[in-house]
Amino acid sequence: MSFRQTHLLGIEPLQTTEITTLLDLADRYADDNRRGRTQRNELAGLTMINMFFENSTRTQASFEIAGRRMGADVMSMAMQASSIRKGETLIDTAMTLNAMRPDILVVRHPHSGAVDLLAQKVNCAVLNAGDGRHEHPTQALLDALTIRRAKGRLHRLSIAICGDIAHSRVARSNIMLLGKMENRIRLIAPPTLMPSGVQDLGCEVFDDMERGLQDVDVVMMLRLQKERMDGGFIPSEREYYHRYGLDAQKLAFAKEDAIVMHPGPMNRGVEIDGTIADDINRSVIQTQVEMGVAVRMAALDLLARNLRAARGAAALEANGGVMA
């Protein structure tokens, strides 16, 4: 299978063939999960540690379920109550964990680049569960799988990403992945929530929902990242919903079969109307959650294969090229 990564730190390093390989495997796991075939042994004998320096209900639960379904020994650390709070640096924490010889680390961190730094200090596979405003690769992958299953393809679609793009690692990872797969991407947001250098992202930019949503195949709404805002980015939530919240009137400008997405957690009545979010004919939000488990199973599987292959090669070399 075409997947050569030793870590999954972002979408940027991935080749299109690697993205397809991961999605194809996740597709099979999604079908198995729906049939009730949830227990596997691909990660049997491996230890997986979840390190979440930021709170996350759905992502952490999804990784835990994925790891257990693949047969790993899973441990989740409460980093908010860890030695980090006592003054220990991230590097010292990484070295301590490395001495315990885990096989896979899943890390979410509030600072961009922290997960990459940690990956340089440990002798195991590292999976980025979101770092600052930088990347959230498995969210983009699960979004891609959701789109592919709903639309039958993942290329030459018109996809609108709407909302707080400036603060969103989900938007950043999706822009890269969907761009690699040759889709037409539209970014819709007030100017205050557009990132600097947006003109270099290869996307069409709109500050008007009706124009931006015209004839799109996919409408991807984003959460307002209030925890990353340090000023008045919107006049009020009421005004934001009036201009940029997705309701039936705005959705009518998209194609009749356009699907609606949201990475969660949703602020109903701010980013999206509750009726739209719950519309089983348009909304695939719950499918995104379901595909999250399958995508993370696939990512863990592929990283574990490469980890075992690398360790086997290292053992062979240390033994003078003779099989033990």
Secondary structure in CASP SS format (residue, H / E / C, confidence):
PFRMAT SS
TARGET T0000
AUTHOR 0000-0000-0000
METHOD secondary structure of the structure
MODEL  1
M C 1.00
S C 1.00
F C 1.00
R C 1.00
Q C 1.00
T C 1.00
H C 1.00
L E 1.00
L C 1.00
G C 1.00
I C 1.00
E C 1.00
P C 1.00
L C 1.00
Q C 1.00
T H 1.00
T H 1.00
E H 1.00
I H 1.00
T H 1.00
T H 1.00
L H 1.00
L H 1.00
D H 1.00
L H 1.00
A H 1.00
D H 1.00
R H 1.00
Y H 1.00
A H 1.00
D H 1.00
D H 1.00
N H 1.00
R H 1.00
R C 1.00
G C 1.00
R C 1.00
T C 1.00
Q C 1.00
R C 1.00
N C 1.00
E C 1.00
L C 1.00
A C 1.00
G C 1.00
L C 1.00
T E 1.00
M E 1.00
I E 1.00
N E 1.00
M E 1.00
F E 1.00
F C 1.00
E C 1.00
N C 1.00
S C 1.00
T C 1.00
R H 1.00
T H 1.00
Q H 1.00
A H 1.00
S H 1.00
F H 1.00
E H 1.00
I H 1.00
A H 1.00
G H 1.00
R H 1.00
R H 1.00
M C 1.00
G C 1.00
A C 1.00
D E 1.00
V E 1.00
M E 1.00
S E 1.00
M E 1.00
A C 1.00
M H 1.00
Q H 1.00
A H 1.00
S C 1.00
S H 1.00
I H 1.00
R H 1.00
K H 1.00
G C 1.00
E C 1.00
T C 1.00
L H 1.00
I H 1.00
D H 1.00
T H 1.00
A H 1.00
M H 1.00
T H 1.00
L H 1.00
N H 1.00
A H 1.00
M C 1.00
R C 1.00
P C 1.00
D C 1.00
I E 1.00
L E 1.00
V E 1.00
V E 1.00
R E 1.00
H E 1.00
P C 1.00
H C 1.00
S C 1.00
G C 1.00
A H 1.00
V H 1.00
D H 1.00
L H 1.00
L H 1.00
A H 1.00
Q C 1.00
K C 1.00
V C 1.00
N C 1.00
C C 1.00
A E 1.00
V E 1.00
L E 1.00
N E 1.00
A E 1.00
G E 1.00
D E 1.00
G C 1.00
R C 1.00
H C 1.00
E E 1.00
H C 1.00
P H 1.00
T H 1.00
Q H 1.00
A H 1.00
L H 1.00
L H 1.00
D H 1.00
A H 1.00
L H 1.00
T H 1.00
I H 1.00
R H 1.00
R H 1.00
A H 1.00
K H 1.00
G C 1.00
R C 1.00
L C 1.00
H C 1.00
R C 1.00
L C 1.00
S E 1.00
I E 1.00
A E 1.00
I E 1.00
C E 1.00
G C 1.00
D C 1.00
I C 1.00
A C 1.00
H C 1.00
S C 1.00
R H 1.00
V H 1.00
A H 1.00
R H 1.00
S H 1.00
N H 1.00
I H 1.00
M H 1.00
L H 1.00
L H 1.00
G H 1.00
K H 1.00
M C 1.00
E C 1.00
N C 1.00
R E 1.00
I E 1.00
R E 1.00
L E 1.00
I E 1.00
A C 1.00
P C 1.00
P H 1.00
T H 1.00
L H 1.00
M C 1.00
P C 1.00
S C 1.00
G C 1.00
V H 1.00
Q H 1.00
D H 1.00
L C 1.00
G C 1.00
C C 1.00
E E 1.00
V E 1.00
F E 1.00
D C 1.00
D C 1.00
M H 1.00
E H 1.00
R H 1.00
G H 1.00
L C 1.00
Q C 1.00
D C 1.00
V C 1.00
D C 1.00
V E 1.00
V E 1.00
M E 1.00
M E 1.00
L C 1.00
R C 1.00
L C 1.00
Q C 1.00
K H 1.00
E H 1.00
R H 1.00
M C 1.00
D C 1.00
G C 1.00
G C 1.00
F C 1.00
I C 1.00
P C 1.00
S C 1.00
E H 1.00
R H 1.00
E H 1.00
Y H 1.00
Y H 1.00
H H 1.00
R H 1.00
Y H 1.00
G C 1.00
L E 1.00
D C 1.00
A H 1.00
Q H 1.00
K H 1.00
L H 1.00
A C 1.00
F C 1.00
A C 1.00
K C 1.00
E C 1.00
D C 1.00
A C 1.00
I E 1.00
V E 1.00
M E 1.00
H C 1.00
P C 1.00
G C 1.00
P C 1.00
M C 1.00
N C 1.00
R E 1.00
G C 1.00
V C 1.00
E C 1.00
I E 1.00
D C 1.00
G H 1.00
T H 1.00
I H 1.00
A H 1.00
D C 1.00
D C 1.00
I C 1.00
N C 1.00
R C 1.00
S E 1.00
V C 1.00
I H 1.00
Q H 1.00
T H 1.00
Q H 1.00
V H 1.00
E H 1.00
M H 1.00
G H 1.00
V H 1.00
A H 1.00
V H 1.00
R H 1.00
M H 1.00
A H 1.00
A H 1.00
L H 1.00
D H 1.00
L H 1.00
L H 1.00
A H 1.00
R H 1.00
N H 1.00
L H 1.00
R H 1.00
A H 1.00
A H 1.00
R H 1.00
G H 1.00
A H 1.00
A H 1.00
A H 1.00
L H 1.00
E H 1.00
A H 1.00
N C 1.00
G C 1.00
G C 1.00
V C 1.00
M C 1.00
A C 1.00
END
